[in-house]
Amino acid sequence: MPEAEAPCWYAIRVQSNKEEQVKRTLLRKIETHGLQDKIKDVAVPVRKFEEIKNGRKRVRSEKIYPGYVLVQMVLDDQAWLFIRETAGVGDFVGSHAGSNKKPYPLTDEEAAQMFGGTEEEAEKPVLKIDFKVGEQVKIKDGPFEDFDGVVEEIMPEKGRIRVTVNIFGRAAPVELEYWQAEKI
């Protein structure tokens, strides 16, 4: 008996904002048609991030690649046509539209990048700091409360920003937690 092929990840184009719907449809069809041995997984790559709004910290997620869904499968004619004929699916990335050429699988490095790095990195929420360098802010907490300044540096790994404020006629850099400032 020949050894079974190892499943590989393939990227497929889908209608924008329909990624989760296509994923659910594919998973339901895979189970209905008994193709679990060929199509192992369907995923929408997302990135988790923390944000503070109205004084509350919450973890949210956003799609890393809107308009794309990843499918882990053993590519043969049956599985290939099964995916292509699913409502909302455009075509495989790496194949020419309308051609019968099979797509190339993602490399392990490409698949890891599509999922946002290693599994540990993908699970750890990233801090989303909603400031831009050069933006005017008002400090709302701490020793420099009610001072206005300009964002000079954003340090998301530390959850901090560096703001230049004018103190006694001189520009002084102040490092703050990102939640201590608000846009003007």
C-alpha positions as CSV (number, residue, x, y, z in Angstrom):
1,M,0.0,0.0,0.0
2,P,1.5,3.4,-1.0
3,E,2.3,5.9,1.8
4,A,-0.2,8.7,2.0
5,E,0.8,12.2,1.0
6,A,1.4,14.7,3.8
7,P,-1.2,17.5,3.9
8,C,0.1,20.9,2.9
9,W,-1.3,24.4,3.4
10,Y,-2.9,26.2,0.5
11,A,-4.2,29.8,0.4
12,I,-7.5,30.5,-1.3
13,R,-9.0,33.8,-2.3
14,V,-12.5,34.4,-1.0
15,Q,-15.0,37.2,-1.0
16,S,-13.9,40.0,1.3
17,N,-15.6,39.9,4.7
18,K,-16.9,36.4,4.0
19,E,-13.8,34.5,5.3
20,E,-15.6,33.0,8.4
21,Q,-18.7,32.2,6.4
22,V,-16.6,30.3,3.8
23,K,-14.7,28.5,6.6
24,R,-17.9,27.3,8.2
25,T,-19.3,26.3,4.8
26,L,-16.2,24.3,4.0
27,L,-16.1,22.6,7.4
28,R,-19.8,21.6,7.1
29,K,-19.3,20.3,3.5
30,I,-16.1,18.4,4.4
31,E,-18.0,16.6,7.2
32,T,-21.1,15.9,5.0
33,H,-19.0,14.5,2.1
34,G,-16.6,12.6,4.4
35,L,-13.5,14.3,3.1
36,Q,-11.8,14.6,6.6
37,D,-9.0,12.3,5.4
38,K,-8.1,14.7,2.5
39,I,-9.0,18.1,3.9
40,K,-7.5,18.3,7.4
41,D,-8.1,22.0,8.5
42,V,-9.6,25.3,7.3
43,A,-8.3,28.5,9.0
44,V,-8.7,32.3,8.8
45,P,-5.4,33.8,10.1
46,V,-6.1,36.3,12.8
47,R,-3.9,38.5,15.1
48,K,-5.0,39.1,18.7
49,F,-4.4,42.5,20.2
50,E,-5.2,44.3,23.4
51,E,-6.7,47.8,23.5
52,I,-8.1,50.1,26.1
53,K,-11.3,51.9,25.3
54,N,-13.2,53.9,27.9
55,G,-10.8,52.7,30.6
56,R,-11.5,49.0,29.9
57,K,-8.9,46.6,28.6
58,R,-10.1,44.1,26.1
59,V,-8.6,41.6,23.7
60,R,-9.8,41.7,20.1
61,S,-8.8,40.0,16.9
62,E,-8.4,41.1,13.3
63,K,-7.8,39.2,10.1
64,I,-4.2,39.3,9.1
65,Y,-5.0,38.7,5.4
66,P,-8.5,39.8,4.6
67,G,-9.9,38.0,1.6
68,Y,-7.9,34.8,2.2
69,V,-8.6,31.5,3.9
70,L,-6.0,28.7,4.4
71,V,-6.8,25.1,3.8
72,Q,-4.6,22.2,4.9
73,M,-5.2,19.3,2.5
74,V,-3.8,16.5,0.4
75,L,-4.2,18.0,-3.1
76,D,-5.9,15.7,-5.6
77,D,-8.5,16.3,-8.3
78,Q,-11.5,15.5,-6.0
79,A,-10.3,17.8,-3.1
80,W,-9.2,20.6,-5.5
81,L,-12.6,20.7,-7.3
82,F,-14.4,20.3,-4.0
83,I,-12.8,23.5,-2.7
84,R,-13.1,25.5,-6.0
85,E,-16.8,24.7,-6.3
86,T,-17.6,26.0,-2.8
87,A,-19.7,29.2,-2.7
88,G,-17.6,32.3,-1.9
89,V,-14.3,30.7,-3.0
90,G,-12.5,32.5,-5.8
91,D,-9.4,30.4,-6.6
92,F,-6.3,29.0,-5.1
93,V,-3.3,31.4,-4.8
94,G,-0.6,30.2,-7.1
95,S,-2.9,28.9,-9.8
96,H,-4.0,30.9,-12.9
97,A,-7.6,31.8,-13.0
98,G,-9.5,29.5,-15.3
99,S,-6.6,27.1,-15.8
100,N,-6.5,23.5,-14.8
101,K,-3.0,23.8,-13.4
102,K,-2.8,22.8,-9.7
103,P,-1.6,25.4,-7.2
104,Y,1.7,25.2,-5.3
105,P,1.5,24.6,-1.6
106,L,2.8,27.2,0.9
107,T,6.2,26.4,2.3
108,D,6.4,25.8,6.1
109,E,7.9,29.3,6.5
110,E,5.1,30.9,4.4
111,A,2.4,29.1,6.4
112,A,4.0,30.2,9.7
113,Q,4.1,33.8,8.4
114,M,0.4,33.6,7.3
115,F,-0.5,32.5,10.8
116,G,1.4,35.4,12.4
117,G,4.6,33.6,13.4
118,T,5.0,30.6,15.7
119,E,2.0,29.2,17.6
120,E,3.2,30.9,20.8
121,E,3.5,34.3,19.0
122,A,0.1,33.9,17.4
123,E,-1.6,33.2,20.7
124,K,0.0,36.1,22.6
125,P,-2.0,39.3,22.2
126,V,-0.2,42.2,20.7
127,L,-0.7,45.6,22.2
128,K,-2.5,47.9,19.7
129,I,-1.4,51.5,20.3
130,D,-3.6,53.9,18.4
131,F,-1.2,56.7,18.0
132,K,1.1,57.8,15.2
133,V,4.5,59.5,15.3
134,G,4.0,63.3,15.0
135,E,0.4,63.2,16.4
136,Q,-0.7,65.8,19.0
137,V,-1.8,64.3,22.3
138,K,-2.9,65.5,25.7
139,I,-1.5,63.7,28.8
140,K,-4.4,62.7,30.9
141,D,-2.7,61.0,33.9
142,G,0.6,61.2,35.8
143,P,2.8,64.1,36.8
144,F,2.4,65.8,33.4
145,E,-1.4,65.7,33.4
146,D,-3.0,68.3,31.2
147,F,0.2,68.9,29.2
148,D,0.0,68.8,25.4
149,G,2.7,67.1,23.4
150,V,3.8,65.4,20.2
151,V,4.3,61.6,19.9
152,E,7.9,61.0,19.0
153,E,8.2,57.2,19.4
154,I,5.8,54.3,19.9
155,M,7.1,51.2,21.8
156,P,4.3,48.5,21.4
157,E,6.4,45.8,23.0
158,K,6.6,47.9,26.2
159,G,3.1,49.4,25.9
160,R,4.7,52.9,26.1
161,I,5.0,56.0,24.0
162,R,7.5,58.8,24.1
163,V,6.0,62.3,23.9
164,T,7.8,65.6,23.7
165,V,6.2,68.2,25.9
166,N,7.0,71.9,26.4
167,I,8.1,72.5,30.0
168,F,9.2,76.0,31.0
169,G,9.8,76.9,27.4
170,R,11.9,73.8,26.7
171,A,11.1,70.6,24.8
172,A,11.4,67.6,27.1
173,P,10.8,63.9,26.2
174,V,8.5,62.1,28.5
175,E,7.9,58.3,28.4
176,L,4.3,57.3,29.2
177,E,2.1,54.3,29.3
178,Y,0.0,54.5,26.1
179,W,-3.2,54.8,28.1
180,Q,-1.9,58.0,29.9
181,A,-2.4,60.1,26.7
182,E,-5.3,60.8,24.4
183,K,-5.5,62.3,20.9
184,I,-6.4,66.0,20.7
